[in-house]
Amino acid sequence: MKKQTKKQAGLHHGQQSRRRTKGRRVRKQYKDTVFRMLFRDKVCLLELYNAVSGGCCTDPEALEIVTLENAIYMGMKNDLAFLVDFHLYLYEHQSTVNLNMPLRFLEYVTEEYGRLTAGENLYGSRQILLPPPHFVVFYNGKRGYPERKMLRLSEAFQVRENEPALELGVLVLNINEGFNTALKEQCRTLREYMQYVNKVREYVVDLSMEDAVDRAVDECIAEGILRDFLLANKAEVKRMSIYEYDEEATREAIRVEEYERGREVGREEGREEGIEALILDNMESGTSKKVILEKLAKRFGLKADKAEAYYNKVEAASAQGK
């Protein structure tokens, strides 16, 4: 049997993952997220904008929301786009972080610029002015991640250049407990949103997801956390929270399945694919090298020198953009 190239193996691996994901996704309609629903309110969005940018804008009507309704990721509409002071801001909330975020934002901003310049003569001599873009991701996943990290599009280029002709930077802000405390103090809505999320995570350990969400919502209302928002949108928040949790659990199940697939198949090729998938996924999540090596030893029975060799191989390939 002819051995697959790495590229062919990667395509085959991706196709299998998409088929598994498609099979699990039983809901046909896309859903909002609690985060997006909260910050659709211009007052809350202005509060978040000021906290992130250090601005002091006081007029919510100065924000023109231009969110793309067809920007979909993992079945949920989860981006916020708005114009203020001749600048374009694209915010995303994610419970998972991956290195393709700059590419995704490039697609978003290209479509947004196309919409903003519709009807303009792109072939004329007059220069069309564009609002400079700013890209921010608010990360609250359970995997470890730095407080602030800048992801750049040029890191994905197959050939590294000192001055790439195209660049795009995405600022990732970890909003979990203990991270970016000053930011959350400046934005009460963001702080209370994470208080709600943390309650759900605490209670789901011992309760069903439905009961955990019910308890978290009721406690937040009693304690004045997102009180008005939850009272006005209680049923919808519960549905969205359960849906988001299911999607997050699905993504985690896919990862575990990929790791275990290499272990169970018994073929060296499949085993190596599982090992490399574990290393790369944990690297992207900001997991330390020490913890990754410990996982390799536990899940694949690798000795220290073998685990180190695999880690160095994946790290080198990632650095080269392969």
Buried (B, 14 or more C-beta within 10 A) or exposed (E): EEEEEEEEBEEEBEEEBEEBBEEBEEEEEBBBBBBBBBBEEBEBBBBBBBBBBEEEBEEBEBBEEBBBEEBEBBBBBBBBBBBBEEBBBBBBBBBBBEBEBBBBBBEBBEBBBEEBEEEEEEEEEEEEEEBEBBBBBBBBBEBEBEBEBEBBBBBEBEEEEEEBEEBBBBBBBBBBEEBBEEBBEBBBBBBBBBBBBBBBBEBBEEBEBEEBBBBBBEBBBEEEBBEEBBEEBBEEBBBBBBBBBBBBEBBBEBBEBBBEBBBEEEEEEBBBBBBBBBBBBBBBBBBEBEEBBBBBBEBBEBEEEBBBEBBEBBBEEBEEEE
